[in-house]
Amino acid sequence: MKRVFLPLSVFFLLAGALGAQQAGTSGADILEVPIGVRPAALGGTYSALGDDVYVIDYNPAGLARISKYSLGIDHMEDIADVEIEALSAAVPTKNYGNLGFQVVYRHMPPIENTLATDPPVSASDVVVTFADGQQFGKIAVGGAFKTIVSTLGDKQAFTNAFDVGFKVLLLDTDLAAVVQNIGPNVQYQPDPQGSDPLPLTFRLGAARPLIVSPDSTLLAAGEVLYVNDEGTQASVGAEYWHRSILALRAGYRFSESGDLEGGFSAGAALRYNLGRLEYELGYTWHPAEVSSSFIASSSLFGLLLWY
């Protein structure tokens, strides 16, 4: 048991120190967008539940559970014609744990100012992540290194960040602790003045199966997270599988009014196999309350492959 609590104690000391250092509005908001059709349907409740390539974005320790070569391809159609593309991959190894790689690209239509003579301004973000997860007895430990490049017109911001996470199985319940987006401030160049901290995030999660049978499986998870520019939030999610073929998912993220990532989400997936190749097609729908009289929706489409 001491082996469980020692790394978690280090985690909480690190979390307290970093949380005291950074607060207020953050930059690189692309790091706060839920990546992956499955975790998005579960309200982002994924630090303890995740066991596929999407854990790269939530808890790199979860990579230690992956036993097959895996690939995830996702496309998001977000509010205001913003689109996000994501490619995630995991490679199990014998000597170096399980390696993960992810590229996220967000792009949008040019921003036009009809009251000025300036040309339209383009904006985009790219996040490249390398991760590793390893198992030590009952404890899984993982880390991720990110490079973030944001472009706004003729200005560009470049910075790096890293995540560290833990995961442990106790009494059929997965427990997780993660600190994300540790790194220097974001500053657009050329712009000698003004910078914003990264959205430093702390996650504590739990997940467990409620039903396990040949015909059906029900998984449930809950998570508490703190984001330095949004405060404390919570999320819950559940996933039901029928004969390991059809999945139904739903989640809810409790957050302050006006947070477009909060609220209800739902999705479904179909899984099949062609010999040793398994694949899963998934969809997630997330309505967001932009104002009291306007609700916009985002749609996510995903393809997962295992071999």
C-alpha positions in Angstrom: 0.0 0.0 0.0 2.9 2.3 0.7 3.9 2.0 -3.0 0.5 3.4 -3.9 0.5 6.4 -1.7 4.1 7.5 -2.2 3.7 8.6 -5.8 0.3 10.1 -5.1 1.8 12.1 -2.2 4.4 13.5 -4.6 1.6 14.3 -7.1 -0.3 16.3 -4.5 2.8 18.2 -3.4 3.5 19.1 -7.0 -0.1 20.1 -7.6 -0.2 22.4 -4.7 3.1 24.1 -5.6 2.1 24.6 -9.2 -1.4 25.7 -8.4 -0.1 28.4 -6.1 2.2 29.7 -8.9 -0.3 30.1 -11.7 -3.8 31.5 -11.7 -6.0 33.7 -13.9 -6.7 33.8 -17.6 -4.8 31.2 -19.6 -3.6 30.9 -23.2 -3.5 27.9 -25.6 -7.1 27.1 -25.0 -6.7 24.2 -27.6 -5.4 22.2 -24.6 -8.8 22.4 -23.0 -10.8 21.0 -25.9 -11.8 17.3 -25.3 -10.0 15.2 -27.9 -11.4 11.8 -29.0 -14.9 10.7 -29.8 -15.2 8.4 -26.8 -14.0 10.7 -24.0 -16.0 13.6 -25.5 -19.2 11.6 -25.2 -18.4 10.8 -21.6 -18.1 14.5 -20.7 -14.3 14.3 -20.6 -14.4 11.8 -17.7 -11.5 9.8 -18.9 -8.4 10.0 -16.6 -9.4 6.7 -14.8 -11.7 5.1 -17.4 -9.6 5.5 -20.5 -7.8 2.4 -21.9 -7.2 3.4 -25.5 -5.1 5.9 -27.5 -7.3 8.8 -26.3 -5.7 8.6 -22.8 -2.8 10.5 -24.3 -4.8 13.7 -23.9 -6.2 12.8 -20.4 -3.8 10.6 -18.5 -0.7 9.1 -20.1 -0.5 6.4 -17.4 -3.5 4.8 -19.1 -1.2 3.9 -22.0 0.1 1.1 -19.9 -3.2 -0.8 -20.3 -3.0 -0.9 -24.1 -1.9 -4.3 -25.5 -2.3 -3.8 -29.2 -1.0 -1.4 -31.9 -3.7 1.3 -31.9 -4.7 4.2 -34.2 -7.4 6.8 -33.7 -8.6 9.3 -36.3 -11.1 12.0 -35.3 -12.8 14.9 -36.9 -14.7 17.6 -34.9 -17.1 20.1 -36.4 -17.4 22.8 -33.7 -19.2 26.1 -33.1 -18.6 28.9 -35.6 -17.3 26.6 -38.3 -14.3 25.7 -36.3 -12.9 22.2 -37.2 -10.5 20.0 -35.3 -8.6 17.0 -36.7 -6.8 14.6 -34.5 -4.5 11.6 -35.1 -3.6 9.4 -32.1 -1.4 6.3 -32.0 -0.1 3.8 -29.4 2.7 1.3 -29.8 3.3 -1.4 -27.1 7.0 -2.2 -26.4 8.8 -4.7 -24.2 11.4 -2.5 -22.7 10.1 1.1 -22.9 6.5 0.8 -21.8 3.8 1.8 -24.2 4.5 4.7 -26.4 1.9 7.3 -27.6 1.9 9.9 -30.3 -0.8 12.5 -31.0 -1.3 15.4 -33.4 -4.2 17.9 -33.0 -4.9 20.5 -35.6 -7.5 23.2 -35.1 -8.5 25.5 -38.0 -11.2 28.0 -38.8 -12.5 30.3 -41.5 -10.6 33.6 -41.9 -11.7 36.3 -39.5 -13.0 39.3 -41.4 -13.4 42.8 -40.1 -16.0 44.4 -42.3 -15.5 47.8 -40.7 -11.8 48.0 -41.6 -9.6 47.7 -44.7 -7.4 45.1 -43.1 -7.3 41.7 -44.9 -8.9 38.7 -43.3 -6.9 37.1 -40.5 -6.3 33.4 -40.3 -6.0 31.5 -37.1 -4.9 27.9 -36.3 -3.4 25.7 -33.6 -1.2 22.6 -33.7 -0.4 20.4 -30.7 2.1 17.5 -31.1 2.4 15.1 -28.1 4.8 12.3 -27.3 3.8 10.1 -24.3 4.9 7.0 -22.4 3.0 4.8 -19.9 4.6 2.0 -17.8 3.2 -0.5 -15.3 4.9 -1.1 -11.9 2.9 -3.7 -10.1 -0.6 -2.3 -9.5 0.6 1.3 -10.3 0.7 2.7 -13.8 2.8 5.9 -14.3 2.9 8.0 -17.4 4.3 11.2 -18.8 3.6 13.3 -21.9 5.6 16.1 -23.6 3.7 18.6 -25.8 4.7 21.2 -28.3 2.1 23.9 -29.0 2.2 26.2 -32.0 -0.6 28.9 -32.4 -0.9 31.2 -35.3 -3.0 34.4 -35.5 -2.5 36.4 -38.6 1.2 37.3 -38.9 1.9 36.4 -35.2 2.9 33.1 -33.9 3.2 31.6 -30.4 5.4 28.6 -29.6 5.7 26.8 -26.2 6.2 23.4 -24.6 4.4 21.6 -21.8 4.3 18.3 -20.1 1.8 16.1 -18.2 2.4 13.4 -15.5 -0.2 10.9 -14.4 -0.8 7.9 -12.1 -3.4 5.1 -12.2 -4.0 2.3 -9.8 -6.5 -0.6 -9.6 -8.0 -1.1 -6.1 -11.0 -3.4 -5.4 -12.1 -3.4 -9.1 -12.0 0.4 -9.2 -9.5 2.4 -11.2 -8.2 5.5 -9.5 -6.3 8.3 -11.3 -4.4 11.5 -10.5 -3.1 13.7 -13.2 -1.4 17.1 -13.5 -1.4 18.6 -17.1 0.0 21.5 -19.0 3.0 22.3 -16.9 5.1 24.8 -18.9 6.0 28.4 -19.7 3.6 31.1 -20.6 2.2 31.6 -24.1 3.4 34.8 -25.9 2.7 35.7 -29.5 5.7 37.0 -31.5 6.4 39.7 -32.5 4.8 41.0 -29.4 7.2 42.0 -26.6 4.4 42.7 -24.1 1.8 40.4 -22.5 1.7 36.7 -22.0 -0.7 34.1 -20.7 -0.1 31.0 -18.6 -1.0 27.6 -19.9 -4.3 26.1 -18.7 -2.8 24.1 -15.8 -5.1 21.3 -15.0 -5.4 18.8 -12.1 -7.6 15.7 -12.4 -8.7 13.1 -9.8 -10.8 10.3 -11.3 -12.4 7.0 -10.4 -14.0 4.4 -12.7 -15.4 0.9 -12.3 -17.5 -1.7 -14.1 -21.1 -2.0 -12.8 -22.2 -4.8 -15.0 -20.0 -7.4 -16.7 -21.5 -10.3 -18.6 -21.1 -12.0 -22.1 -24.1 -9.9 -23.3 -23.6 -6.5 -21.7 -21.1 -4.3 -20.0 -21.7 -1.1 -18.1 -18.9 1.2 -17.0 -19.3 4.3 -14.9 -16.8 7.0 -14.0 -16.5 10.3 -12.2 -13.9 13.0 -12.1 -13.1 16.2 -10.3 -10.8 18.7 -12.1 -9.3 22.1 -11.4 -8.3 24.4 -14.3 -6.4 27.5 -13.4 -8.6 29.8 -15.4 -11.9 28.1 -14.8 -11.8 26.9 -11.2 -13.1 23.5 -9.9 -15.3 21.4 -12.1 -16.7 17.9 -12.0 -17.8 15.4 -14.6 -19.6 12.0 -14.8 -19.9 9.5 -17.6 -21.3 6.1 -18.4 -20.8 3.6 -21.2 -22.9 0.6 -22.1 -21.8 -2.2 -24.4 -24.1 -4.7 -26.0 -22.3 -7.9 -26.9 -19.1 -5.9 -27.5 -20.6 -4.6 -30.7 -22.8 -1.6 -29.9 -21.9 1.1 -27.4 -24.1 3.8 -26.0 -22.4 6.7 -24.1 -23.4 9.7 -22.1 -21.7 12.3 -19.9 -22.2 15.6 -18.1 -19.6 18.2 -17.2 -20.6 20.5 -14.4 -19.1 23.9 -15.0 -19.8 27.6 -14.8 -22.4 29.1 -17.1 -20.9 30.1 -20.4 -18.3 27.4 -20.5 -18.9 25.9 -23.9 -17.1 22.6 -22.9 -19.6 22.0 -20.1 -23.0 20.4 -20.1 -24.5 17.2 -21.6 -22.9 15.0 -24.3 -23.9 11.7 -25.8 -22.6 9.3 -28.4 -22.6 5.8 -29.8 -20.2 3.4 -31.5 -20.1 0.2 -33.5 -17.2 -2.3 -33.2 -16.3 -5.1 -35.6 -13.3 -7.1 -36.6 -11.7 -8.4 -39.8 -9.4 -11.1 -38.7 -6.8 -9.6 -36.3 -7.9 -6.1 -37.3 -10.5 -4.6 -35.1 -12.2 -1.3 -35.8 -14.8 1.0 -34.2 -16.8 3.8 -35.7 -18.1 6.4 -33.3 -20.1 9.6 -33.1 -20.6 12.2 -30.3 -23.0 15.1 -30.1 -22.5 18.0 -27.7 -24.9 20.9 -27.4 -23.6 24.1 -26.0 -25.5 27.1 -24.6 -23.9 30.1 -26.3 -26.5 32.4 -24.9 -29.9 32.2 -23.2 -31.6 32.2 -26.6 -29.1 30.3 -28.7 -27.8 26.7 -28.4 -25.1 25.5 -30.8 -24.0 21.9 -31.3 -20.7 20.3 -32.1 -20.3 16.9 -33.7 -17.4 14.4 -33.5 -16.7 11.5 -35.8 -14.1 8.9 -34.9 -12.4 5.8 -36.2 -10.4 3.5 -33.9 -8.2 0.6 -35.2 -6.5 -2.1 -33.2 -4.1 -4.8 -34.5 
